[in-house]
Amino acid sequence: MTDGYTADDFDRAVAAVSAEPSSELLAQRLGVDREHLGWLALDAAATVLGEEREQRGAIVSYGGEAFTAGFLIGAHVAGPPEDCVDATQSRLSRAVEIVQERGRHAVIADYCDLASVGRLETVYAEALVESMGDVNEREALLAPVTRIFEAGLAVGLELRSGRDDELPQQP
C-alpha cells in the first residue's frame, strides 16, 4: 500500500463524483474520451457477466455503470483532476494493461486501505443491484457487479497514479 486511501478519501471522491450531473464532464476533465470509457465499461461488464451467466442487455448496462463509477471514484480519490494531460488516452490504455497484467486486487492494494474499499464496493454493489428492478437472481449479481466496480476502480487509480510513466511500454 503506497498512498493508503481511506474511507474519508473515498467519501470525498464519491461526493465529488456524485455532485457532477454528467459522467461525460468528469471524464472530459480527466482528458478521457467518454465514448472510449463507455466501450471499456461495457466490455468489462460483458466479460464478467458472460462468465457468470448468459444474461445481457440491461444487466450489462448496469455493469457498465459499475465500471464507470469505480473508474471515476478511483480517478478522483486523490482530489480533483488537473487539466488534461498529454496522451491521456494512451495513459488510459496503459492503465487498463497494468490492471490486466497485475490484477485488480493487486493494483487496489497498492493505493488503498482494503477495508475502506471493501465497504465502498459493498455499499455500491448492493445499491446498484437493488436499483435493477425486476431482475432474477439479485444475490447472484452482487459478486459480478462488485468485480466490475473493482476493475473500474483499479483502472481509475492506475490512471491517476502516473506509474505508467515509470513502466516500460509494451511494443
C-alpha positions as CSV (number, residue, x, y, z in Angstrom):
1,M,0.0,0.0,0.0
2,T,1.6,3.3,-1.1
3,D,-0.9,6.1,-0.7
4,G,-3.3,4.3,1.7
5,Y,-6.5,6.0,0.6
6,T,-9.0,5.6,3.4
7,A,-12.8,5.8,3.9
8,D,-12.6,9.6,4.2
9,D,-10.8,9.8,0.8
10,F,-13.4,7.6,-0.8
11,D,-16.3,9.7,0.8
12,R,-14.7,12.8,-0.6
13,A,-14.3,11.2,-4.1
14,V,-17.9,9.8,-4.1
15,A,-19.2,13.3,-3.1
16,A,-17.2,15.0,-5.9
17,V,-18.3,12.5,-8.5
18,S,-21.9,12.5,-7.3
19,A,-22.1,16.3,-7.4
20,E,-21.4,16.4,-11.1
21,P,-24.5,15.8,-13.2
22,S,-22.6,14.3,-16.1
23,S,-20.1,11.5,-16.1
24,E,-19.1,12.8,-19.6
25,L,-17.9,16.1,-18.0
26,L,-15.9,14.2,-15.3
27,A,-14.3,12.0,-18.0
28,Q,-13.6,15.1,-20.1
29,R,-11.8,16.8,-17.2
30,L,-9.6,13.8,-17.0
31,G,-8.8,14.1,-20.7
32,V,-10.6,10.7,-21.4
33,D,-12.9,10.3,-24.3
34,R,-16.3,9.3,-22.8
35,E,-17.2,7.0,-25.7
36,H,-13.9,5.1,-25.2
37,L,-14.6,4.9,-21.5
38,G,-18.1,3.6,-22.2
39,W,-16.7,1.0,-24.5
40,L,-14.3,-0.2,-21.9
41,A,-17.0,-0.2,-19.3
42,L,-19.4,-2.3,-21.4
43,D,-16.6,-4.7,-22.5
44,A,-15.7,-5.3,-18.8
45,A,-19.3,-5.8,-17.9
46,A,-20.0,-8.2,-20.8
47,T,-16.8,-10.2,-20.0
48,V,-17.6,-10.6,-16.3
49,L,-21.3,-11.2,-16.7
50,G,-20.7,-13.6,-19.6
51,E,-18.5,-15.6,-17.3
52,E,-21.3,-15.7,-14.7
53,R,-24.4,-16.2,-16.9
54,E,-25.9,-15.6,-20.3
55,Q,-27.9,-12.5,-19.2
56,R,-27.2,-9.5,-21.4
57,G,-28.9,-6.2,-22.2
58,A,-29.9,-4.0,-19.3
59,I,-27.8,-6.0,-16.9
60,V,-24.7,-5.4,-18.9
61,S,-25.6,-1.7,-19.0
62,Y,-25.8,-1.7,-15.2
63,G,-22.4,-3.4,-15.1
64,G,-21.1,-0.7,-17.3
65,E,-22.3,1.8,-14.8
66,A,-20.5,-0.1,-12.1
67,F,-17.2,0.1,-14.0
68,T,-17.6,3.8,-14.8
69,A,-18.5,4.7,-11.2
70,G,-15.5,2.7,-9.9
71,F,-13.2,4.4,-12.5
72,L,-14.4,7.9,-11.7
73,I,-14.1,7.4,-8.0
74,G,-10.6,5.9,-8.4
75,A,-9.6,8.8,-10.6
76,H,-10.9,11.4,-8.1
77,V,-9.8,9.8,-4.8
78,A,-6.6,11.8,-4.9
79,G,-8.5,15.0,-5.3
80,P,-9.8,17.0,-8.3
81,P,-8.0,16.1,-11.5
82,E,-5.6,18.6,-13.1
83,D,-6.3,19.8,-16.6
84,C,-6.0,17.3,-19.4
85,V,-2.7,15.6,-19.5
86,D,-0.9,14.9,-22.8
87,A,-1.6,11.4,-24.2
88,T,-4.2,10.7,-21.6
89,Q,-5.9,8.2,-23.9
90,S,-2.7,6.3,-24.2
91,R,-2.3,6.5,-20.4
92,L,-5.8,5.1,-20.1
93,S,-4.9,2.2,-22.3
94,R,-1.7,1.6,-20.3
95,A,-3.7,1.7,-17.1
96,V,-6.0,-1.0,-18.4
97,E,-3.0,-3.1,-19.4
98,I,-1.4,-2.8,-16.0
99,V,-4.7,-3.8,-14.3
100,Q,-5.0,-6.8,-16.7
101,E,-1.4,-7.8,-16.0
102,R,-1.3,-7.4,-12.3
103,G,-5.0,-7.9,-11.4
104,R,-7.4,-5.5,-9.9
105,H,-6.8,-6.6,-6.3
106,A,-3.0,-6.0,-6.6
107,V,-3.5,-2.6,-8.0
108,I,-6.1,-1.5,-5.5
109,A,-3.9,-2.9,-2.7
110,D,-1.0,-0.6,-3.9
111,Y,-3.1,2.5,-3.2
112,C,-5.9,1.8,-0.7
113,D,-6.8,0.7,2.7
114,L,-8.6,-2.5,1.7
115,A,-11.2,-2.4,4.5
116,S,-12.3,1.0,3.2
117,V,-12.5,-0.3,-0.4
118,G,-14.5,-3.3,0.9
119,R,-17.1,-1.1,2.5
120,L,-17.4,1.1,-0.6
121,E,-17.7,-1.7,-3.1
122,T,-20.3,-3.5,-0.9
123,V,-22.5,-0.4,-0.5
124,Y,-22.2,0.5,-4.2
125,A,-22.9,-3.1,-5.5
126,E,-25.9,-3.6,-3.2
127,A,-27.4,-0.2,-4.2
128,L,-26.9,-0.8,-7.9
129,V,-28.3,-4.4,-7.8
130,E,-31.3,-3.1,-5.8
131,S,-31.9,-0.4,-8.5
132,M,-32.0,-3.0,-11.2
133,G,-35.7,-3.5,-10.5
134,D,-37.3,-6.8,-11.7
135,V,-34.1,-8.8,-12.1
136,N,-33.9,-12.5,-11.2
137,E,-31.1,-13.7,-9.0
138,R,-30.2,-10.3,-7.4
139,E,-28.0,-12.0,-4.9
140,A,-26.1,-13.8,-7.6
141,L,-25.4,-10.5,-9.3
142,L,-23.7,-8.9,-6.3
143,A,-20.3,-10.7,-6.9
144,P,-20.0,-9.9,-10.6
145,V,-21.1,-6.3,-10.1
146,T,-18.5,-5.9,-7.4
147,R,-15.8,-7.4,-9.7
148,I,-16.8,-4.9,-12.4
149,F,-16.7,-1.9,-9.9
150,E,-13.3,-3.1,-8.7
151,A,-12.0,-3.3,-12.2
152,G,-13.1,0.3,-12.9
153,L,-11.7,1.5,-9.5
154,A,-8.3,-0.1,-10.3
155,V,-8.1,1.5,-13.7
156,G,-9.0,4.9,-12.3
157,L,-6.4,4.6,-9.5
158,E,-3.8,3.5,-12.0
159,L,-4.6,6.3,-14.5
160,R,-4.1,8.9,-11.8
161,S,-1.0,7.3,-10.3
162,G,1.4,8.3,-13.1
163,R,3.0,5.0,-12.6
164,D,2.6,4.2,-16.3
165,D,5.3,6.7,-17.0
166,E,7.7,4.5,-14.9
167,L,6.9,1.2,-16.5
168,P,8.3,0.0,-19.8
169,Q,5.8,0.4,-22.6
170,Q,4.6,-2.7,-24.5
171,P,5.7,-2.7,-28.1
